[in-house]
Amino acid sequence: MQVIDDIARLRETRAGLRGQLGLVPTMGALHDGHLGLVRAARAENDAVAVSIFINPTQFGPREDLEQYPRDLPRDLALLEAEGVDVVFTPTADLMYPETFRTYINVEELSVGLEGASRRGHFRGVATVVAKLFNLCSADRAYFGQKDAQQAVIIRRLVSDLNFPLEVVVCPTARHTDGLALSSRNVYLATEERAAATALYRGLQAARQAYDAGERRPEKLRGTAREVLEGEPLIDVDYVALTDPGTLRGLRAPSDDPLLLLIAVTLGKTRLLDNGLLPWSLNDRDGLTRVLGAT
């Protein structure tokens, strides 16, 4: 496994890799969700590259950039065990030199949901992802459905800017109690960790209502919100029911696939989760299946 922190060497190494390359962009602090993406990339490509870069441009002024978990030796050991070929570990100065002035904004999709709560976040995400796509020349890039809005935005970026790359969105990896795997879960105190299961329970309550025939958006949202508000430690930011492709909120009943998104705060930790309705779509190819080819 080659660990590279230089652009020229990365490009030289990529040129020497035969066949198709799968890329897994990460910010490190790897967990089984990341490793699941690596395994998916390994199964579908001749070589696998992983980037580890805590991207400062996607953090707001009051967010946890300095406190974000870091353990590069552990991450590298995990990736070597998975048979990763290349790990790209650039510095912020390499990715954003003093002369850097170019940013990418995916309009409309970046405005609501996380975009409303974290202004500028998706500009940072879109910019760094575009740079990684350009630098790595991958054939496929792998993302988790847990960050569903991000995945939809990146698919639009790839389509609009004509990147010769397929975006693969893999289903959310979860603990046995349903909590979505996240690097930020380590911030949760014991009682907060127990309360965090309400996100999945809220999604499941909405699923049960949907399976029973409920299609009214306000009822599906309200069912999930009721579960969340039953946990005193949880501060609900939003519960949204949207079209998976456009992320527009739904006002009328629909039998088309729906995306239910949740964002909450527990203490100082922000947690996200989501699920497709009907729920069976989450158990196969997630958003990749619903949205079709990039």
C-alpha positions in Angstrom: 0.0 0.0 0.0 1.4 3.4 -1.0 0.8 6.4 1.2 1.1 9.6 -0.8 1.0 13.2 0.2 2.3 14.8 -3.0 0.2 15.6 -6.2 2.9 14.7 -8.7 3.6 11.4 -7.1 -0.1 10.7 -6.9 -0.6 11.3 -10.6 2.5 9.2 -11.4 1.2 6.3 -9.3 -2.3 6.5 -10.9 -0.8 6.3 -14.3 0.9 3.1 -13.3 -2.2 1.4 -12.0 -3.8 -0.9 -14.5 -7.6 -1.2 -15.0 -10.3 0.6 -13.2 -9.8 2.6 -10.0 -12.3 3.0 -7.2 -12.0 6.0 -4.9 -13.3 6.3 -1.3 -13.0 9.9 -0.1 -12.8 10.2 3.7 -11.9 12.5 6.5 -10.3 9.7 8.5 -11.4 8.4 11.9 -12.4 5.3 9.9 -15.1 2.9 11.0 -16.9 -0.1 9.5 -19.0 2.1 7.3 -15.9 3.5 5.6 -14.5 0.0 5.3 -17.7 -1.2 3.7 -17.2 1.4 1.0 -13.6 0.1 0.6 -14.9 -3.4 0.2 -17.5 -2.3 -2.4 -14.7 -0.5 -4.3 -12.5 -3.6 -4.1 -15.2 -5.8 -5.5 -15.9 -3.6 -8.5 -12.5 -2.3 -9.5 -9.0 -3.4 -10.2 -7.4 -1.0 -7.7 -8.7 1.1 -4.8 -7.6 4.5 -3.6 -8.7 6.1 -0.3 -8.2 9.8 0.5 -7.8 11.0 4.1 -8.3 14.7 4.4 -10.1 16.7 7.0 -11.4 19.4 4.7 -11.3 22.8 6.5 -13.6 24.5 3.9 -16.6 22.4 4.9 -16.5 23.4 8.6 -18.2 26.5 9.8 -16.7 28.9 12.4 -18.4 27.3 15.3 -17.9 23.7 14.2 -15.5 21.0 15.3 -12.6 21.2 12.9 -9.9 21.2 15.6 -11.6 18.6 17.7 -12.5 16.3 14.8 -11.1 12.8 15.6 -7.7 12.0 14.1 -5.8 8.7 14.2 -3.8 8.3 11.0 -1.7 5.3 12.0 -4.9 3.4 13.0 -6.6 4.4 9.7 -3.6 3.3 7.6 -3.5 -0.1 9.4 -7.2 -0.7 8.7 -6.8 0.2 5.1 -3.7 -2.0 4.6 -5.7 -4.9 6.0 -8.4 -4.3 3.4 -5.8 -4.4 0.6 -6.1 -0.7 -0.4 -3.5 0.2 -3.1 -3.1 3.9 -2.6 -3.9 6.3 0.3 -3.8 10.0 -0.4 -3.1 12.1 2.7 -2.7 15.8 1.5 -2.3 18.7 3.8 -4.6 21.7 3.8 -1.8 23.8 2.3 -1.4 21.4 -0.6 -5.2 21.4 -1.3 -5.7 25.1 -0.7 -2.5 27.1 -1.3 -2.5 30.9 -0.5 -3.4 31.6 -4.2 -6.5 29.4 -4.1 -9.6 31.3 -5.3 -11.9 28.8 -7.0 -14.9 27.2 -5.3 -17.9 25.1 -6.6 -21.4 25.7 -5.6 -24.2 23.2 -6.6 -27.2 25.5 -6.6 -30.7 24.6 -5.2 -29.6 21.2 -3.8 -27.2 22.9 -1.4 -29.7 25.4 0.0 -32.0 23.6 2.3 -31.6 20.9 5.0 -27.9 20.8 6.0 -27.3 23.8 3.7 -29.6 25.9 5.8 -28.0 24.9 9.1 -24.4 24.9 7.9 -23.9 27.7 5.4 -21.0 27.2 3.0 -20.7 23.5 4.0 -21.6 22.1 0.6 -19.5 24.6 -1.2 -16.5 23.1 0.7 -17.6 19.6 0.0 -18.2 20.1 -3.7 -14.9 21.8 -4.1 -12.8 19.2 -2.4 -14.6 16.3 -4.0 -14.0 17.9 -7.5 -10.3 18.3 -6.7 -10.1 14.7 -5.6 -11.9 13.4 -8.7 -9.5 15.4 -10.8 -6.3 14.3 -8.9 -7.2 10.6 -8.7 -8.7 10.0 -12.1 -10.9 7.3 -10.6 -13.6 5.4 -12.5 -15.9 5.1 -9.6 -16.3 7.0 -6.3 -18.0 5.5 -3.2 -20.1 7.4 -0.7 -22.5 6.3 2.1 -26.2 7.0 2.1 -26.0 8.4 5.7 -25.0 11.7 4.2 -27.8 11.6 1.6 -27.9 15.2 0.7 -24.1 15.2 0.1 -24.5 12.1 -2.1 -27.2 13.8 -4.2 -25.1 17.0 -4.6 -22.0 15.0 -5.7 -24.0 13.1 -8.3 -25.3 16.4 -9.7 -21.8 17.8 -9.7 -20.5 14.8 -11.6 -23.3 15.1 -14.1 -23.1 18.9 -14.6 -19.3 19.1 -14.9 -19.1 15.9 -17.1 -16.7 14.0 -14.9 -16.0 10.6 -16.5 -16.8 8.9 -13.2 -19.6 6.8 -11.6 -20.9 7.8 -8.2 -21.9 4.7 -6.1 -24.0 5.3 -3.0 -23.9 2.4 -0.6 -26.5 1.8 2.1 -26.0 3.2 5.6 -23.9 1.0 7.9 -25.5 0.7 11.4 -24.8 -0.6 14.9 -26.9 -3.5 16.0 -29.3 -1.0 17.8 -29.8 0.9 14.5 -27.6 4.0 15.1 -25.9 5.0 11.9 -22.1 4.6 12.1 -20.4 8.0 12.3 -17.0 9.3 13.3 -18.8 11.8 15.5 -20.4 9.1 17.6 -17.3 9.1 19.8 -18.4 12.5 21.1 -21.5 11.1 22.7 -21.7 10.6 26.4 -23.2 7.4 27.7 -26.7 8.8 28.1 -26.5 10.6 24.8 -25.5 7.4 23.0 -28.6 5.7 24.4 -30.8 8.6 23.3 -29.3 8.6 19.8 -31.1 5.4 19.0 -34.2 7.5 18.6 -33.1 8.6 15.1 -33.4 5.0 13.8 -36.6 4.4 15.9 -38.1 7.5 14.3 -37.3 6.3 10.9 -38.7 2.9 11.7 -41.9 4.4 13.1 -42.4 6.3 9.8 -41.6 3.0 7.9 -44.3 1.2 9.8 -46.8 4.0 9.1 -45.9 3.9 5.4 -46.2 0.1 5.2 -49.6 0.4 6.8 -50.7 2.6 3.9 -50.0 6.1 5.2 -48.8 8.5 2.4 -49.6 12.0 3.8 -46.2 13.7 4.2 -47.2 15.6 7.3 -48.2 12.3 9.0 -45.0 10.5 8.1 -42.9 13.4 9.2 -44.9 13.8 12.4 -44.6 10.1 13.2 -40.8 10.3 13.1 -40.7 13.6 15.0 -42.9 12.3 17.8 -40.3 9.6 18.5 -37.4 12.1 18.5 -39.2 14.6 20.7 -39.8 11.8 23.2 -36.1 11.9 24.1 -35.4 14.9 26.3 -31.7 15.1 25.4 -32.5 15.5 21.7 -32.9 18.9 20.0 -34.5 18.3 16.6 -33.3 20.5 13.8 -35.4 19.0 11.0 -37.5 16.1 9.9 -38.0 16.3 6.1 -39.7 14.2 3.6 -38.4 14.8 0.1 -38.1 13.6 -3.5 -34.7 11.7 -3.5 -33.5 13.3 -6.7 -34.4 16.9 -6.2 -34.5 17.0 -2.3 -37.7 19.1 -2.6 -40.1 18.7 0.3 -43.3 16.9 -0.5 -46.7 18.4 0.2 -49.0 15.8 -1.4 -49.2 12.0 -1.0 -47.0 10.0 -3.4 -46.3 6.4 -4.2 -42.9 7.2 -5.7 -39.8 6.5 -3.6 -39.4 9.1 -0.8 -36.4 10.2 1.2 -37.0 10.9 4.9 -34.1 12.9 6.5 -33.4 13.7 10.1 -31.0 16.0 11.8 -30.7 16.5 15.6 -28.3 17.7 18.2 -27.3 15.7 21.2 -25.2 17.8 23.6 -22.6 19.3 21.3 -22.9 16.6 18.7 -24.9 16.9 15.5 -26.2 13.6 14.1 -27.9 12.8 10.7 -29.8 9.8 9.5 -32.2 9.1 6.7 -34.1 6.3 5.0 -35.9 5.6 1.8 -39.6 4.7 1.7 -40.4 2.0 0.9 -37.8 0.8 3.3 -36.8 -2.3 1.2 -34.9 0.1 -1.0 -32.4 0.7 1.7 -31.5 -3.0 1.9 -30.2 -3.2 -1.7 -28.4 -0.4 -3.5 -29.9 2.6 -1.6 -29.8 5.9 -3.4 -27.8 4.4 -6.3 -30.8 2.2 -7.2 -33.3 5.0 -6.8 -31.5 7.7 -8.7 -30.2 5.5 -11.5 -27.0 6.0 -13.5 -24.9 9.0 -12.8 
